Amino acid sequence: MTATERNLAAIAEFISGCYADVRYELLNDNPLAAAKYHLSDMEYCFAENPKIYRENEMLRFGEIAREYGVRNLIMEL
């Protein structure tokens, strides 16, 4: 998991330093999760990926990204 303030800040600062107009997408699920279950001989049991974070947490993650230079933020609440 990278959803700590320190990690989010470091990622945002790094990518915005590489390219000022970079698009940064914060997702509240893992869109690749279903494809990985077969690797553990498990059946994927969700109709859709469950949300991990509450809306206020996601909004805070977005604030951190913006504070550290991200201008083009795409968020999924």
C-alpha positions in Angstrom: 0.0 0.0 0.0 1.3 3.4 -0.9 -1.5 5.4 0.8 0.6 7.1 3.5 1.1 10.8 3.5 4.8 10.4 3.1 4.5 8.0 0.1 1.9 10.1 -1.6 3.9 13.3 -1.2 7.1 11.6 -2.5 5.3 10.2 -5.5 3.5 13.5 -6.3 6.7 15.4 -5.9 8.7 13.0 -8.1 6.3 12.7 -11.0 5.5 16.4 -11.1 9.2 17.2 -11.0 9.7 14.9 -14.1 6.9 16.4 -16.1 4.8 19.4 -14.7 1.7 18.4 -16.6 1.7 14.7 -15.6 -1.6 13.1 -15.0 -1.8 11.4 -11.6 -4.7 8.9 -11.1 -5.7 8.0 -7.5 -7.9 4.9 -7.5 -9.9 3.6 -4.6 -9.6 0.0 -5.7 -7.2 -2.2 -7.6 -8.5 -2.7 -11.2 -6.0 -5.6 -11.7 -7.0 -7.5 -8.6 -9.5 -9.9 -10.4 -6.8 -11.0 -12.8 -4.4 -12.0 -10.0 -6.6 -14.4 -8.1 -5.9 -17.3 -10.3 -2.2 -17.1 -9.3 -3.2 -18.1 -5.8 -5.7 -20.7 -7.0 -8.5 -18.5 -5.5 -11.8 -17.6 -7.0 -12.6 -13.9 -7.4 -15.7 -13.4 -5.3 -16.6 -9.7 -5.9 -19.0 -8.4 -8.5 -16.8 -5.4 -8.6 -13.6 -4.3 -6.8 -14.5 -3.1 -3.3 -13.6 0.4 -2.3 -10.8 0.5 0.3 -10.9 4.1 1.5 -13.7 6.5 2.7 -14.4 9.6 0.6 -12.8 11.9 3.1 -9.6 9.8 3.0 -9.5 10.0 -0.8 -10.0 13.7 -0.8 -7.1 14.1 1.6 -4.9 12.0 -0.7 -5.8 14.4 -3.5 -4.9 17.4 -1.3 -1.5 15.9 -0.6 -0.9 15.3 -4.3 -1.8 18.9 -5.1 0.3 20.2 -2.3 3.3 18.4 -3.8 2.9 19.7 -7.3 0.3 17.6 -9.2 -1.9 19.8 -11.4 -3.7 17.2 -13.4 -5.3 14.9 -10.8 -7.8 12.2 -11.7 -9.6 10.7 -8.7 -12.0 7.9 -8.1 -13.9 8.3 -4.9 
